[in-house]
C-alpha cells in the first residue's frame, strides 16, 4: 500500500514515516511539507492513500484535498491533524477527504484507517463521529419519518452500510449481492442525493441518523 505523508512538522512527519514504514504492506513513497507540495507529489506518485494535515503554510490541507480530488476523484485522503473543531471536520469531508483522525490516535487506529480508506471506506475517529452527527442534528430541520424517501428500501439499506464505513465488497457480502450490483446502487444513491462522492453521502446519511450499526 503506497502512502503519501503531508505535514509541515518534519519531526512528526519523519516519526510517522518510520512508524508506517514498519507495518507490513505499507510503503511511504513520498512526503510533503505543505499543501502545494502535496498536490504535486500526488500527481507524480499516484499513492493509494494520502495522510494529510490541515494547518500548513503555502496551501492548507483542505485546499490541497480539494485539488487532489479534482485531479483524481478516487483519491483516498485521510486528514490527520490536531484540529478537532466541527468546522474543520466538515470542510475536510466536503473537500473530498474520506477519513479524519486526531494526531492523538493510536498506531492501530491510524493503520486501520489507512486500510479502510484504501479499500474504499470512509472513517471518522471514534471521538469525532458522534460530534459530527450531533452537529448535523442541531443544524438540520425536522426530518420525515423515513429518511431519504426518494431512495428505494434497498438503496437506504446500502446507504446505511456506507454511513457505517462499509466498503462496496463488504456490502456485497453482507447483502448477498454481486459487486457490480452494489456499484450500480451506490451510483444511483449518489445521483438521487445530488452528491459527488462517498464522503458527502456519509455526511448526509449520518445527519439523518444512519450508520449506527
FENLIN-V490645 format. One record per residue. N is the residue number from 1. SS is DSSP state (helix for helix, strand for strand, loop for the rest). OMEGA is omega as a letter, one per 30 degrees, with the letter a starting at -180 (NA if undefined). D_CENTER is the distance of its C-alpha to the mean C-alpha in whole Angstrom. Layout:
n ss omega d_center
N SS OMEGA D_CENTER
N SS OMEGA D_CENTER
//
This chain:
n ss omega d_center
1 loop a 17
2 strand a 17
3 strand l 15
4 strand l 15
5 strand a 15
6 strand l 16
7 loop a 18
8 loop l 21
9 loop a 22
10 helix a 24
11 helix l 25
12 helix a 22
13 helix a 20
14 helix l 23
15 helix l 23
16 helix l 19
17 helix l 20
18 helix a 23
19 helix a 21
20 helix l 19
21 helix l 21
22 loop a 23
23 loop l 21
24 loop l 22
25 loop l 20
26 loop l 18
27 strand l 20
28 strand a 19
29 strand a 20
30 strand l 20
31 strand a 20
32 strand a 20
33 loop l 21
34 loop a 20
35 helix a 17
36 helix l 20
37 helix a 21
38 helix l 17
39 helix a 17
40 helix a 20
41 helix l 19
42 helix l 16
43 helix a 19
44 helix a 22
45 helix a 20
46 loop a 17
47 loop l 15
48 loop a 13
49 strand l 10
50 strand l 10
51 strand a 10
52 strand l 11
53 loop l 13
54 loop a 14
55 loop a 18
56 loop l 19
57 loop l 23
58 loop l 23
59 loop a 20
60 loop a 17
61 helix l 13
62 helix l 12
63 helix l 15
64 helix l 14
65 helix a 11
66 helix a 13
67 helix l 15
68 helix l 13
69 helix l 11
70 helix l 15
71 helix a 16
72 loop a 14
73 loop l 12
74 loop a 11
75 loop l 9
76 loop a 7
77 strand l 6
78 strand l 6
79 strand l 8
80 strand a 11
81 strand l 14
82 loop a 17
83 loop a 16
84 loop l 15
85 loop a 17
86 helix a 15
87 helix l 15
88 helix l 13
89 helix a 10
90 helix l 11
91 helix a 12
92 helix a 9
93 helix l 7
94 helix l 10
95 helix l 10
96 loop l 7
97 loop a 4
98 loop l 1
99 strand l 3
100 strand l 6
101 strand l 10
102 strand a 13
103 loop l 16
104 loop a 18
105 loop l 16
106 loop l 18
107 helix a 18
108 helix l 17
109 helix l 14
110 helix l 13
111 helix l 14
112 helix l 12
113 helix l 9
114 helix l 10
115 helix a 11
116 helix a 9
117 helix l 6
118 helix l 10
119 loop l 11
120 loop a 9
121 loop l 7
122 loop a 4
123 strand l 6
124 strand l 7
125 loop a 10
126 helix a 14
127 helix a 15
128 helix a 13
129 helix a 12
130 helix a 16
131 helix l 16
132 helix l 13
133 helix l 15
134 helix l 18
135 helix a 18
136 helix l 17
137 helix l 20
138 helix a 22
139 helix a 22
140 loop l 22
141 loop l 25
142 loop a 27
143 loop l 25
144 loop a 27
145 loop l 28
146 loop l 26
147 loop l 23
148 loop a 22
149 loop l 25
150 loop l 25
151 loop l 23
152 loop l 25
153 helix l 25
154 helix l 23
155 helix l 21
156 helix l 20
157 helix l 20
158 helix l 17
159 helix l 15
160 helix l 16
161 helix l 15
162 helix a 11
163 helix l 11
164 loop l 12
165 loop a 9
166 loop l 12
167 loop l 12
168 helix l 14
169 helix l 17
170 helix l 17
171 helix l 17
172 helix a 20
173 helix a 22
174 helix a 21
175 helix a 23
176 loop l 25
177 loop l 24
178 loop l 24
179 helix l 21
180 helix l 22
181 helix l 23
182 helix l 19
183 helix l 18
184 helix l 21
185 helix a 20
186 helix l 16
187 helix l 17
188 helix l 20
189 helix l 18
190 helix a 16
191 helix a 19
192 helix l 21
193 helix a 18
194 loop l 18
195 loop a 14
196 loop a 13
197 loop a 10
198 helix a 8
199 helix l 6
200 helix l 9
201 helix l 11
202 helix l 9
203 helix l 10
204 helix a 14
205 helix a 14
206 helix l 14
207 helix a 16
208 loop l 18
209 loop l 18
210 loop l 17
211 loop a 14
212 loop a 17
213 loop NA 18
//
